[in-house]
Structures are given as C-alpha cells and as structure tokens.
Amino acid sequence: MSNQAFRVQGNAKLSGSIQPQGAKNEALQIVSAVLLTNKKVTVKNIPDILDIRKQMELLKGLGVKIEKIGLNDFTFQADDIDTDHLSSETYQDNARKIRGSVMLLGPLLARFKKAYLPKPGGDKIGRRRLDTHFLGFQMLGATFNYDEAGDQFYIGANKLKGTFILMDEISVTGTANVLMAAVLAEGITQIYNAACEPYLQQLCKMLNSMGAKITGVGSNLLTIEGVDYLGGTEHTILPDMIEIGSFIGLAAMTQSSLRITNVSVSNLGIIPLTFEKLGIKIEIENDDLYIPAQDVYEIQSFIDGSIMTIYDSPWPGFTPDLLSIILVTAIQAKGSILIHQKMFESRLFFVDKLIDMGAQIILCDPHRATVIGLERKFQLRGIQMSSPDIRAGVSLLIAALSAKSESIISNISQIDRGYQNIDGRLNSLGANIERINE
C-alpha cells in the first residue's frame, strides 16, 4: 500500500453534529476477553480502525469465529482455538505489528495455560514497558522465558493461583491483562494500585456478566474470586472520550459550533472541565455536548494569579491522550499555559511542527511545553508535516484546519490507527480534507 497523506485546506468552518466512534482502548481489551469463553460473545459499537482490525485478524488466525451482525457490531466464538498457531511465524509477525497483541496474553494464559508474544510495536512515544504485565502473571504462578533468538516471550502455567498483587505502575493494559488472567485462577486475587479508567470498569462489567466475580470496580483495589468457567454475554463499547476531546478542541480552534452526540457524559470525568479551563464554552444537553462558536477563549489562571498548568495523571485525572489536543487548542487562546506531559517521554516532540506554523510555544524539556496564546491576532500558516503518533496526528490535523493556507500531513496511517474515517466524517461537517498518495 502506498503511503497516504492528507491534503488539508485551512480556514475551515465546521457546523453540524458528529457522533464519536466506539472507544479504541476499551475495544482492544473487550475483543481480547472473548478468548476467555467457548460461548458466543456479542460486542457492539466496535470502532472500524486499523488497530482493532489487526487485533481481530490475530483472533481469526487463532481460530476465533467472527461474524459481522451490524455496522459496528460483531459476534465472537472462541470454541476451537489452535494454540500451536501461537508460536507460528505468521502469528508472531502479525502480533509484532500491533501493541494491543499483548492483551491476548492474559486470556490465553487463563484458559489455555500458555502464550507466546513477540516484542510488540505501536506508537513512538518513548519507552512503554511490559514488565507490569509479566510481573502480574508471574505472581499468579506463570513462568516466563525470553527467547533471544526468536525475539519472543513465552509464558506458561500449569495452574494459576490467586494472590495479592501490588502493581508497580498504574497501567491500564497491565491491570486489564492481569485481571483477565485472574478471573479463571484458583482462589482470590487482589490487584492494588489498579487502573480504574472507564475502559477498565467496562471490562469488569463484561466479565461479571460472563460469570466472573470481581468487586471494587471503579476503585484502585480490585478483588477477584476465581471461577472455573465463563459464559457468553452481550456488551456495548462506550463512546471514545479521546475523540470527544479532539472534537471539542477542533470546534474551538476553528471557531465552529459543533454538537457532539451520545457522549456518555457520566464517563467523561474531568475532560469537559479541563477544556473549560482554556475558556471554552461547553453546554451539556441530555447526553450531547454542544460547543458554540467562539471568537476568543481566555485561559483561566489559578486563584493566586499564577500561570495555568495542565498535566496528565491516572484516572480520574486528565488522560495523557488528550494533552496534545489541549496544547494545540491553547495556540489561539488568550493567555499562557504550561502543558506538563508526565506519563510519556516523547509525546511533545511534535510541537516543532506547530512552531513552524507560527505557534508561540517554548519546549522546556521532553515533558513540558509553554504555550503563549495568539488570541487570533495571527493565523497559523499551512506547512508540510508528518504525523509521529495517533494523538499528535489529530492535533496537527486540527492545526491545519485552522490555518490560513493548505497543509500536507504525511504518515496518516498513524491517524487511521485510532480514528475511524476521520476525513470523511469531518468533511461532512464542512472540512476539506483530501486523502492523497505520496
């Protein structure tokens, strides 16, 4: 496939309503959990994005029967799994292409007592350790070997036994993976310092409806009473809060009025509040967010008058996935803000492209950037740029739509990994984004 790019016309004025896709991060966990039972599992609202398609291909390769029953709805049945396929070159090659492949380890270990995994790929946003996953599995009684020649991990267990696990970091995927292994382990497992994102709460709900016994859902201490067997269920994936945040930023930057529909307000945490700190008006109407067109939005300062700082932290704190969107939206605000990206170390490196477009940003170090708002006195200029990761890609797209001239964004497969048909959906609101071959 040739490399594709977006040709983006600036001066975009958008209007209308847009429905967010299903949550990418939840979907990766949910479609992995179908391996825990031989019964049929129905999953609704699965986003049609590259990462999820690849994960479903991995499941198909293992023998999971997948049937499409609606636009974004599927049934899965893992009643005839070929565990030998796990160590095959085909599986390893495919698993290497997607970071989410690590999510299959917990379910495979729980039900089939073994799993193989190559070193996975994914975003280029600094080191992302997998130790948390493996330490959890080892504490449940699994043995773990790294095969240097094949560059793959083997993990196996005759019997998983419940235990107390203190997670060494608050990892969403790590918590999900260990949780999926623990539901079929013998005895009681407690996971402390567990992540408690809505995605994880959703996974717990789904597992409980399959017959698991998980308590403490939504807290950082999960207690799992192991069961022998899980049954089928039906589950609907939440709307993607990262996409919702992206659309809030897009509306503000392009001075557009947008209605974001069916957002599951109760699962958005402090996301709306954080955008309001930038001075963006957000009206909640039933389960929609309405963003009115705004010429100027002013960044609030703290009570003592000091400069506003927005940083990421584990849920219910502000999600790191939206910091790039906050940063780009602050470019046209009135006032200054410090963006502190604590959880990943290379996520702010895309700001050089925004500076080339005319943004006033000081990159203090790999974790911190100061944005001095332009107050719409200057409009960004379009440039040629490349998308380093999913979230930065959409931030650059927002900047390009607000610019005064045309931009080209390369490496858009990074955007396609996380956003379903983003060009088509924004074009229907009045954007002009063309997909071209480079």
N, C-alpha and C positions, 0 to 999 in steps of 0.2 A: 504494500500500500504506500503510495507516495505521501510525503509529508504534507499535511494540510495546514493552512493558516487562515486567519480571519482578516478580511479587509473591512475595517470599521469606519463608517462615516461619522464625524463628530457632530456637534450641535444637536444631539438627539433630544427630542421632546417626546416623552412617553406618556401614554394615558391608557386607562382601562384596568382590567383585573387579571391577576395571574395566580394560578394555584401552585403551591410548592409541590415538588415531587416527594416520593417516599424517602425516608432518611437513609442515606448511604451507610452510615456507621452502624445503624440498627440492622439494616438488611444483611450486612456481612455476617453478623452474629446469628441472626434468625435462620438464614438459609444453611448455615453450618450445623445448627442444632437439629436439623431434620435427620441427621445421621444417628441420633440417639434412640430412634424407634424404628421398628419394621412396619409400623402402621402408616396410613396416609396422613400427610400434614398439608393443610391448605394455607397459603400465605398470600395476603392481599396487599396491594399498593407497593410492589417491588419496583424501585426506580430502574429504568432501562438505561443503565450506564455501563461503561467499559469494565470497571472493577467487578461489578456484580455479574455481568455476563461471563467474565473469566472464572469467577468462583463457581457459577453454575455449570460451566464446562468441566471443571475439576470434579464436581459431584457426578456428572454424567459419566465421566471416564471411570469412576469407581463403581458405576452400575446403578446409580440412583435414577429411578424413573421420574422424569419431569414432564408435566403436561401443562400447557398454557390454557387457562379457562376464562381469561378476560384480558383486557388491555394490559394491566399490570398485575394480574392475579395468576398464581400457579399452584399445582399440587405436586407434592414430592413424595416418593415412597422408596425408602432405603431397605427393601426386604431381600435383596440379592446382591450383596456387596462383594466385590472382588478385591480382597485385601492384598493379594500378591501384586496387583497393579500399582500399589503404593510405592514400591521400590523400583518400578519400571522407569526407563529413561523418559518416556513420554510424559508420565505424571510429574516427574521431577522437573522437566523442562517447563511445563505449564505452570507448576507451582512457583517456580523461580520468578515468574513474570509478575506475580501479584503478592503484595504484602499480606493480604487477607487470608492467604493459604494457611497461615499459622493458626487460624481459627478452627481448622479441621482437626487439629491435634487432640484437643480435649474430648470431643465426641468420639473420635476413633479409639482413643485410649480407653475411654469408659466402656465402650461397647465391644470393641474387638481386641483390646489389650495390647495393641501396638500401633505405631505410626512412624512414618518417615517424613522428613522435611528438608528441602534444600535451603540454602540461605535465601530469604525472600527479598524481593525488590521493593518498588513503591516510590514514594516521594523523596526528593533530595532535600531534606530539611534537617540535615545533621544526623548524628548517631541516634538510632532508636533501638535500644537493647531488647533482646528477647529473654534475658535472664529471668525476669519476673515470672514468665510463663513456666520455664523449666524448673525453677526452684519450687514453685507450687506443685507441679506434677511429682517431683522427687519427694516432697513431704507427704504426698498421698501414697507413696510407695513405688513409684515408677523408677526404672533405671534409665540412664541417659548416656548415649555414646555419640561422639562426633567422629564421623568417618572423613578423615582429611582428604584421602584420595578421591572419594566421590563428592566431596564438599557437601555432605548431607548429615542431618541429625537423625539418629534412630532412638526411639523411645518406646519402652515396653514395660508391662507389669502383669504378673500372674493374677494379682488381686490388688485393687485399690482400697486403702483403708482410711476412714475419716480421721481427721486430726485438726489441731489448731494451727492456722496459717496466718502469720503476720506478713502482709505484702510489703516488699521492700520499697515499692513505689506505688502511687495511686494510678494504676494503669487500667484503662477501660477494657482493652482487649485482653490484658493479663487476667483481670478479675473474671471476665466472661469465660475465658478458656478454662481456668481452674474450676469455676462454678460448674461448667458443663461436665468436667471430669468427675466432680464431687457428687453430682446428683445420683450416679449409679454406684458410688463407692459404698463400702460396708461401714455402717456406724455413722457417727455425727462429725461433720466438718464445720469449723468456724473460720470464716475469712474476715480478718480485721484489717483496717486501712483499705477496705474495698472501695472501688469507684462506685458512685451512686447516680451517674448520669441517667436521664430518662431512657436511653437505649438499653441500659442495663436493667432498669426496672421493667422494661418491656420484655426482655429476655426472661426475667424471673417469672413474670405473669404467664408467659407462654409455657415455660417448663412446669409451673404449678398446674396449669390447665391440662398438661400431659400426664400429671400424676406425681410430679416431684414434690418434695416437702421443704420449701425454702421460706424462712421467716427473716424479718429485719429488712425487707425490701425497701429501698429508698434511703437506708442508713449506711454507715460505713462498717457495720458489723453484720455479716450475713451468716445465718445458721442453716445448715443443710442436713437434713436427716436422709441418709441414703435409702433408695428404694431399689427393688430388683428389676423393675421394668417400667418403661414409659409407653404411653399410648399416643394415638393421633390427636390432632386438635386443629382449630382454625385461628389464624392470627392476622391482625391488620397492622401494618407498619405506620408509625407516626409520620407526620409531615417533617421534612428536613429543615431543622432550625437554622442550619448554616445558610441554606438557600433563602430562607425568610430574612435573615440578617443582611444577606447580599442584596436583596431587593429593596430593603429599607435604605441602605447606603446608595444604591443606584438612583432611587427616587430623589433623594436629597441632592446628590451631585449634579443631576441633570435638570433640576428644578421641575420635576414632573409630579403629577398626582397619580398615585397608584393604590389600588386595592389588592391586598394580598389575602386570598380567601382560605378558609378552613385551616387555620394555622395551629390549632390546638393550643390556645393561649396559656392554659394551665401548665403546659410543658415547656414554656419558653424561658422560665427562670428570670434572670436579670437582663436578658438580651434587650427588650424594649427600653428598659430603664437606662442601660448603658448608652444606647443611641440618643436617648433624650438628654444625656449629659453633654452631647455635642450641640444641643439646641434644636434637635429635630423634633417636629411635632408628630406624634403618633396617636391616632384615635382608635380605640378598641370598640368595634361594633359587632356584637354577638361573638362569632369566632373568627372575625376578619380583622385585619389591621388596615386602617386607611391612612395613607401618608399624603397630606395635602401639599401642593406645590409651594415651595418656599424660596424667596429670593435670597434671604440672608438667614443663616442659623448661627447662633453665638455659643461658643463653648463656655460652659459654666466654669467658675473657679471654685476652689474649696472655700469653706466658711472663713478661714483666716486670710483668704485672698491669694493663697499660693496656687501655682500652676496645676491644672487638672492632670492627673496621671491615670491611665487605664492600663491594667495589666491582666494577664490570664492567670487562672488558678483552677484547680479541680472543682467539679460541680459540687455545690451550687454556685461556684464562682463563674467568672466570664470565660467562655470557651476560647482556647488558643486559635481555633479555626476561623474566628471572626476578627482577630486583631488586624489582619491585613486589610479587611474591609473598613474597619474603624479608621485605620491610618489613611486610606485613600479618601474617605469621606471628609476627613478633617482638613484636606488640602484647600477646600473652598470655604471653610468655616471662618467666622470672625473669632480671633483669639489664638492661643497657642496650647499645645497639648504634648505630654510626654507619653509615648507608647512603650511599654516595657514587656517584651516577649520573654517570659521566664522559662517556659517549658521546652522550647526547641531552640537550637542554636544558630540555624542559618536561615531562618524564615524571613528576616528583614532585608536580605541582600537584594531583593528586587527593587528597593527604593531608588537605586541609581537610575533606573528607567524613568521613574516619576520625576526625578530631579531634571533629567534630560527634557522632560515635557514642560518644565517650568515650575514645578512644585518647590516650595521652600521647606526643605527637610534637612535636618542635620542628623546623620547617622552617628550616634555617640560611640557605639560598640556593637558587637553582633546581636546584642539583646535589646538595645534601646535606641529609639529614634524620636527626635523632637520635630513636630510639625508646626510651622508658623502659617496660620490660615491666610489665604489670599483675599478673602472677603469678596470674591468675584471681581476684584479690580483688574485681574489678569486672567485670561482663559488659557488653559493648558494647550500646548501645540501637539499635533499628532506626530508620532515617530514610528520607526520600525523597531520591534522588540520581540523578545521570546519569553514564553511562559515557563518559569522554573518549577512550579508545583501547582496543584489544583487551586488552592485558595488565592495565591498570588496571581494566577492566570485570570481569575474573575475580577480581582482588584484592578488589574491592568485593563481589562475589558471595560470596567466602569469608568476608568480614567479616560480611555479612548472615546467612549460615547459622549463624554462631557467636553472633549477637546474641540478646538476651532477648525481643525483640518483632519484629513484622513490618517488612519494608523494601520499598520500591518502587525498582527500578533502571530508569531510562529509557534511551533510545538504545541498546537492546541489539543493534541491527544491528552495532554495533562488536564485540560479543562473537561474534556469528554469523559475522563475517568470518574468525575464527580458530579457533573451537571448534565441532565438529560435534555438533549435537543435545545441547548440554551440559545443558539442563534435563531432558530425557528420561533421559539416562544417569545423572545424579546422583539423580533421583527413584527410579530402580530400586535405588539403594543406601540409600534411606530419607530422602532430602531431600524438601522440599515447596516446589517452585518452580513457579509458575503463569505462563503466558505470557498477558498481557492486552493489549488495545488501549487506547491512551491517548486 
